[in-house]
Amino acid sequence: MAASSSFPFPSRHPVRTSFSVGAIVLIVFAFVPAIAVVVVSFTNLKGLPNLPVDWIGIENYARYFGPARRSDNINALTNTLVFATLATVFQIGIGLAVAILLNRPLKGRNFYRSIVFMPTVLGVTVTALIWSLMFNTSGGPIQSILNAFGTESAFFGDDNIALYLVVFCQVWMQLGVTVIIFLSGLQAIPSDLYEVAGIDGANSWQRFRYVTIPMLAPSITANVLLGIVNAMQSYQLTYVLTGQSNKATQLLSLQVYEQAFGNAQGRQMPGATQGYAAAISMIQFVLVGAITFATLWYLRRREAKL
Amino acid sequence: MTSSAKSASDPILTLAAKPDDFATRKLHKKHRPIGAYIAVAVIMIIFLFPLLYLFNTALKSSQEFITNPVGLVEHPQWSNFAEAWRLGAFGDYILNTALYTFAGASIGTFIALVMGFPVARKYIRGGKLWNALFVLVLFLPNALMTQFHLLLNLHLYDTRIGYILMVGVGVGIGPLLFSGFVKSIPTELDEAAAIDGIGYWRYLFTFVFPLARPALATIFILQAVWIWNEIILATVLLSDSSKWPIATGLNAFKGTYSNNWTLLAAATMIVAGPLIIGYIFIQKYLVNGVVGAVKG
C-alpha cells in the first residue's frame, strides 16, 4: 500500500539487532531442524548419538517405495488422505452451517460461539480421553444408545470404523477454529448486498448461493488450507485415541514418530531408524505441499471466476 | 424461510414485501425461528454432554461405574480427584506446564513482534523472502528426530530451556499474523516518533506493543493453547518424567490406569479444569481476537 520504503529512524542498527535476535531463534530451532531432515533422509542415522552415520543416497526412499513395506505404506498413505479429506470436508461443511447459524441474532449466541470453540482449547489429550470414555465399549453412553437398537460396536477396536471415529473427534476438536474464521468472513459481508438481492427477488437459497458463498471465498480458502495442512500433519489424536501400530488408523506422521523413536518414551532406541523416518517425513512434506498448492491454485481460480 | 419473490409490478405487494426483503436480520429478531434454536440445542448437546458425562464419571466409585456406567452419580466421590492428583503427580506437571506455556508463548510472541514489524514495514532487506519463510514455517516437515539431535548437540536435551525454545518456535503463525496486523498502524506514527527522537527499540516496545496488544494477545494465546496441549515433543525431548508438562503426564496416566475410568476421568477433569476456567476468563477476548486477527 503506502510507500513505506523510507526509513524514518536515525539508525538501522536497532532494527537489525532486534530482528536478528528473533531470526536466530527461529532459524536455529525451526529451520535448521527442518533442513536437517532433508539431509538426514539420505543417511542411515540411528537413534543413538554415537553410532557412525553414513550417506546412503536414496536408499531410505527406495525402501519406502520398495515391495517389503509397500502394503503398510500404501495403507498409511490412504489413511492419511482419507482422514485429511473427510476431516476438511466435514469441518468446512458443518463449520459453515454452524457459523451461519451462530451469525443470526439468537439469544446467547456469544455463549454458543464460546462453547463451540472450547474443545480447541481443551486440546488433544483431553479430547481423546473424553471420546474414549464416550465410546467406551462396556456400557458407555453411545454403546447404551446402540444397545437400545439391539446392536453393538467395538468402536475404536473396530478396524472398519476406527478411522472415521478419529475423523469425528478431529472435527469436534477443530470445528471452533473453522466457525470463527467463517464468522469473521460473514461479518465482513455488507448487509446492503442482501438488500439488493432481496429487491431482485432472490430467495434465501439464492442469496446464500450468489451473495454469501462468493463473499466468503477468502474464508473458504483459509479454512480449506488450514484444514488440509492440519489434518495431513496431525497424529497426536490418533496417537492418544488408538495407540501406535494400529493398522486401521496408521497415519504418515505417526509412522515418522514410530520409526524415529519406536515405543520408547523419548529414549533412544537401538532399533530406531531415524534416517528412514526422515525420508517418510520428506514424503509427507512434499505431499502436503503439493496438495496445498493444487488446492490453493484451484480455489484462487474459482475466486477469480466468482 | 420467507418466500419473498413478489411481483414488483404491484406496488402494494412490493410495499408489503419490503419488511421481508429488507434487513433480514431485523426479521429474524421478530420471529425467533424455532428451527434455529433446535439446531443450536443439538450443537450444545454434542459439545457439552461429553464434558458433563466426564464430570459425572469422575465422581463415581469404581463399583458404581461398573454397575451403572451411564446413570447420574448417586454418591459423589470427591476423593477421586485427590487420588488422581496424588497418583498422577499432577502438582509438578501443572507447574512445568505453566512455566513452558508462559515462557514458550512469550518467546513466540517476542519473535512475532521483532520480526513481523520490520518485515511488514520493509525496514529490513529481503522482506519478501522473510514473508515467504513465515508462510513456509506452517509447512515445515515433521522434524522430531533432528530436533532431538539438535538439542542433544547443544546439550539442551532433557532440559527445560531446550524444550521451551523448541515450543517457542513451534507455532510459526505469529510473525505472519503480526505482519498482517502492522498494516493497521499508520506509518505516520513511525515518522512522528522518529522526528521526536524516539529510538526504534523504545518505539517498538512503548508504542507498537500497546497499540498491537489485541494482535499480540491473540498470538500469545494461540501459542499458549498449543504448548499447553503439546505431548509428542515433550515425550521426545524430555526423558526425565518430572520435567513433563501436564498433557504428557495425563497421557502416561492413561497408559497406567487405562481400565480405571473413574480415576482416569478425574485426572482428565484435573487437566481440563484449569483450561475451562482460564477459557471462561479469556473466551471473549480469544474469540473476538481471533476474528480480528483473521480479518487483519
Boltz contact constraints between the chains, C-beta under 6 A:
constraints:
  - contact:
      token1: [A, 2]
      token2: [B, 187]
      max_distance: 6.0
  - contact:
      token1: [A, 4]
      token2: [B, 121]
      max_distance: 6.0
  - contact:
      token1: [A, 4]
      token2: [B, 122]
      max_distance: 6.0
  - contact:
      token1: [A, 4]
      token2: [B, 187]
      max_distance: 6.0
  - contact:
      token1: [A, 5]
      token2: [B, 122]
      max_distance: 6.0
  - contact:
      token1: [A, 7]
      token2: [B, 123]
      max_distance: 6.0
  - contact:
      token1: [A, 8]
      token2: [B, 190]
      max_distance: 6.0
  - contact:
      token1: [A, 8]
      token2: [B, 191]
      max_distance: 6.0
  - contact:
      token1: [A, 8]
      token2: [B, 194]
      max_distance: 6.0
  - contact:
      token1: [A, 9]
      token2: [B, 194]
      max_distance: 6.0
  - contact:
      token1: [A, 9]
      token2: [B, 200]
      max_distance: 6.0
  - contact:
      token1: [A, 14]
      token2: [B, 200]
      max_distance: 6.0
  - contact:
      token1: [A, 14]
      token2: [B, 201]
      max_distance: 6.0
  - contact:
      token1: [A, 15]
      token2: [B, 118]
      max_distance: 6.0
  - contact:
      token1: [A, 15]
      token2: [B, 123]
      max_distance: 6.0
  - contact:
      token1: [A, 15]
      token2: [B, 200]
      max_distance: 6.0
  - contact:
      token1: [A, 18]
      token2: [B, 114]
      max_distance: 6.0
  - contact:
      token1: [A, 19]
      token2: [B, 114]
      max_distance: 6.0
  - contact:
      token1: [A, 19]
      token2: [B, 115]
      max_distance: 6.0
  - contact:
      token1: [A, 19]
      token2: [B, 118]
      max_distance: 6.0
  - contact:
      token1: [A, 19]
      token2: [B, 124]
      max_distance: 6.0
  - contact:
      token1: [A, 22]
      token2: [B, 111]
      max_distance: 6.0
  - contact:
      token1: [A, 22]
      token2: [B, 114]
      max_distance: 6.0
  - contact:
      token1: [A, 22]
      token2: [B, 115]
      max_distance: 6.0
  - contact:
      token1: [A, 26]
      token2: [B, 111]
      max_distance: 6.0
  - contact:
      token1: [A, 26]
      token2: [B, 169]
      max_distance: 6.0
  - contact:
      token1: [A, 29]
      token2: [B, 165]
      max_distance: 6.0
  - contact:
      token1: [A, 29]
      token2: [B, 166]
      max_distance: 6.0
  - contact:
      token1: [A, 29]
      token2: [B, 169]
      max_distance: 6.0
  - contact:
      token1: [A, 30]
      token2: [B, 169]
      max_distance: 6.0
  - contact:
      token1: [A, 33]
      token2: [B, 143]
      max_distance: 6.0
  - contact:
      token1: [A, 33]
      token2: [B, 146]
      max_distance: 6.0
  - contact:
      token1: [A, 33]
      token2: [B, 147]
      max_distance: 6.0
  - contact:
      token1: [A, 33]
      token2: [B, 150]
      max_distance: 6.0
  - contact:
      token1: [A, 34]
      token2: [B, 140]
      max_distance: 6.0
  - contact:
      token1: [A, 34]
      token2: [B, 141]
      max_distance: 6.0
  - contact:
      token1: [A, 34]
      token2: [B, 143]
      max_distance: 6.0
  - contact:
      token1: [A, 36]
      token2: [B, 146]
      max_distance: 6.0
  - contact:
      token1: [A, 37]
      token2: [B, 141]
      max_distance: 6.0
  - contact:
      token1: [A, 37]
      token2: [B, 143]
      max_distance: 6.0
  - contact:
      token1: [A, 37]
      token2: [B, 146]
      max_distance: 6.0
  - contact:
      token1: [A, 40]
      token2: [B, 146]
      max_distance: 6.0
  - contact:
      token1: [A, 49]
      token2: [B, 152]
      max_distance: 6.0
  - contact:
      token1: [A, 101]
      token2: [B, 39]
      max_distance: 6.0
  - contact:
      token1: [A, 104]
      token2: [B, 28]
      max_distance: 6.0
  - contact:
      token1: [A, 104]
      token2: [B, 36]
      max_distance: 6.0
  - contact:
      token1: [A, 105]
      token2: [B, 25]
      max_distance: 6.0
  - contact:
      token1: [A, 105]
      token2: [B, 28]
      max_distance: 6.0
  - contact:
      token1: [A, 105]
      token2: [B, 29]
      max_distance: 6.0
  - contact:
      token1: [A, 112]
      token2: [B, 40]
      max_distance: 6.0
  - contact:
      token1: [A, 113]
      token2: [B, 287]
      max_distance: 6.0
  - contact:
      token1: [A, 114]
      token2: [B, 283]
      max_distance: 6.0
  - contact:
      token1: [A, 115]
      token2: [B, 47]
      max_distance: 6.0
  - contact:
      token1: [A, 117]
      token2: [B, 287]
      max_distance: 6.0
  - contact:
      token1: [A, 121]
      token2: [B, 225]
      max_distance: 6.0
  - contact:
      token1: [A, 121]
      token2: [B, 275]
      max_distance: 6.0
  - contact:
      token1: [A, 121]
      token2: [B, 279]
      max_distance: 6.0
  - contact:
      token1: [A, 122]
      token2: [B, 272]
      max_distance: 6.0
  - contact:
      token1: [A, 122]
      token2: [B, 275]
      max_distance: 6.0
  - contact:
      token1: [A, 123]
      token2: [B, 229]
      max_distance: 6.0
  - contact:
      token1: [A, 124]
      token2: [B, 229]
      max_distance: 6.0
  - contact:
      token1: [A, 125]
      token2: [B, 231]
      max_distance: 6.0
  - contact:
      token1: [A, 125]
      token2: [B, 247]
      max_distance: 6.0
  - contact:
      token1: [A, 125]
      token2: [B, 250]
      max_distance: 6.0
  - contact:
      token1: [A, 125]
      token2: [B, 251]
      max_distance: 6.0
  - contact:
      token1: [A, 126]
      token2: [B, 268]
      max_distance: 6.0
  - contact:
      token1: [A, 126]
      token2: [B, 271]
      max_distance: 6.0
  - contact:
      token1: [A, 126]
      token2: [B, 272]
      max_distance: 6.0
  - contact:
      token1: [A, 129]
      token2: [B, 268]
      max_distance: 6.0
  - contact:
      token1: [A, 130]
      token2: [B, 50]
      max_distance: 6.0
  - contact:
      token1: [A, 130]
      token2: [B, 54]
      max_distance: 6.0
  - contact:
      token1: [A, 134]
      token2: [B, 50]
      max_distance: 6.0
  - contact:
      token1: [A, 139]
      token2: [B, 69]
      max_distance: 6.0
  - contact:
      token1: [A, 141]
      token2: [B, 70]
      max_distance: 6.0
  - contact:
      token1: [A, 144]
      token2: [B, 70]
      max_distance: 6.0
  - contact:
      token1: [A, 180]
      token2: [B, 290]
      max_distance: 6.0
  - contact:
      token1: [A, 180]
      token2: [B, 291]
      max_distance: 6.0
  - contact:
      token1: [A, 181]
      token2: [B, 294]
      max_distance: 6.0
  - contact:
      token1: [A, 184]
      token2: [B, 291]
      max_distance: 6.0
  - contact:
      token1: [A, 184]
      token2: [B, 294]
      max_distance: 6.0
  - contact:
      token1: [A, 184]
      token2: [B, 295]
      max_distance: 6.0
  - contact:
      token1: [A, 194]
      token2: [B, 24]
      max_distance: 6.0
  - contact:
      token1: [A, 195]
      token2: [B, 22]
      max_distance: 6.0
  - contact:
      token1: [A, 198]
      token2: [B, 21]
      max_distance: 6.0
  - contact:
      token1: [A, 201]
      token2: [B, 5]
      max_distance: 6.0
  - contact:
      token1: [A, 203]
      token2: [B, 5]
      max_distance: 6.0
  - contact:
      token1: [A, 204]
      token2: [B, 1]
      max_distance: 6.0
  - contact:
      token1: [A, 240]
      token2: [B, 251]
      max_distance: 6.0
  - contact:
      token1: [A, 253]
      token2: [B, 142]
      max_distance: 6.0
  - contact:
      token1: [A, 256]
      token2: [B, 142]
      max_distance: 6.0
  - contact:
      token1: [A, 260]
      token2: [B, 144]
      max_distance: 6.0
  - contact:
      token1: [A, 260]
      token2: [B, 145]
      max_distance: 6.0
  - contact:
      token1: [A, 261]
      token2: [B, 236]
      max_distance: 6.0
  - contact:
      token1: [A, 265]
      token2: [B, 235]
      max_distance: 6.0
  - contact:
      token1: [A, 266]
      token2: [B, 235]
      max_distance: 6.0
  - contact:
      token1: [A, 266]
      token2: [B, 236]
      max_distance: 6.0
  - contact:
      token1: [A, 266]
      token2: [B, 239]
      max_distance: 6.0
  - contact:
      token1: [A, 267]
      token2: [B, 239]
      max_distance: 6.0
  - contact:
      token1: [A, 274]
      token2: [B, 145]
      max_distance: 6.0
  - contact:
      token1: [A, 277]
      token2: [B, 145]
      max_distance: 6.0
  - contact:
      token1: [A, 281]
      token2: [B, 141]
      max_distance: 6.0
  - contact:
      token1: [A, 281]
      token2: [B, 142]
      max_distance: 6.0
  - contact:
      token1: [A, 282]
      token2: [B, 141]
      max_distance: 6.0
  - contact:
      token1: [A, 285]
      token2: [B, 141]
      max_distance: 6.0
  - contact:
      token1: [A, 289]
      token2: [B, 139]
      max_distance: 6.0
